[in-house]
Amino acid sequence: MSAPLLILVLAGVALLVVHIRANRETITATEFREDSVYDTAVLSDGTTAFRDLGPREAPVLVIIHGATLGSVAYEEYYEPFLQGGYRVVAYDEYGRGFSDRIRNPIDMDCMRRQLLELLDHLQVDRAVLYGISLGGAIAARFGAAHPDRVTAIGYQVPLIRGAASPLVAIGRIPLLNRFLMRVLLTPKMIQRGEAVDVDDPHGQAVFDHFREQFSVIGTEKGLLSMLTGDLLGDRLADHQAIARAGTPVQFAYATDDPEIAPALVEEAIAAYSEPDVAHYTGGHFFSTGRQTELAGKLLAFLKQDGSG
């Protein structure tokens, strides 16, 4: 064997060893959610873990989480919305949190279908959607496809088109992306999760849960599917369709967000004739410590608009 070929083989073996040793995935989603307080629904793509809180007869508000932090991160919205008279539904999207790591691609149609089937499972005809980051994109896709199932939509730092993040670029490098996902991208995602306030007991619990979800078999594959598919695609046409349908909407976003370009959010806002808009500073995670305030703003908007 020639020296260059030997070096190539040894380098390949070394990379394989690094890839194997960096594996975090040791448990199933079923094991992960075993001691949780979540209910489950077996839907067409897999099992969805959810919380369903409040009176059955109350109007429904669904919280849709972002790309990395699951629904546990938004527990501090539950009580304000419940006190505001809503039945609150929060769920984990496929590939994250307590929900299944599925075989099918985690694309936008999959996310739309998961929400539709969950509402059907809960016998919810219409709901207010509150989408954060990627959850805002999912809310937009759902609202455009099923306007008859939506009474109003609240968007918090909504993804409109792409994301200004090196994590996305890394995840799309051909051939090497599986290796880079494990040894570079996943640690970066975990580090990003530290943006929550870990000095607060709830923040620490959120981060612990977030970190532990990477031990579920199939998490890396699901995240890679998210990054390389259409999930981060352009949602402007969806916003235009929602505007034509006359669905009431509220936007809350950060003018200094390094991940969701404010100009793109403002482009989506311009599609509506009378949106309710609130802008902040504080970056992508500006909502930390402001959950009660943001919930109050949405409740006031819903009451004023009559969407509740």
Secondary structure, DSSP 8 states (H G I E B T S, - for coil): --HHHHHHHHHHHHHHHHHHHT----B-HHHHTTTSS-EEEE-SSSEEEEEEES-TTS-EEEEE--SSS-GGGGGGGHHHHHHTT-EEEEE--TTSTTS---SS---HHHHHHHHHHHHHHTT-S-EEEEEETHHHHHHHHHHHH-GGGEEEEEEES---S----HHHHHHT-TTTHHHHIIIIIHHHHHHHHTTS-TTSHHHHHHHHHHHHGGGBTTHHHHHHHHHHSSTTS--HHHHHHHHHHT--EEEEEETT-SSS-HHHHHHHHTT-SS-EEEEE-S-TTTTTT-HHHHHHHHHHHHHHHT--
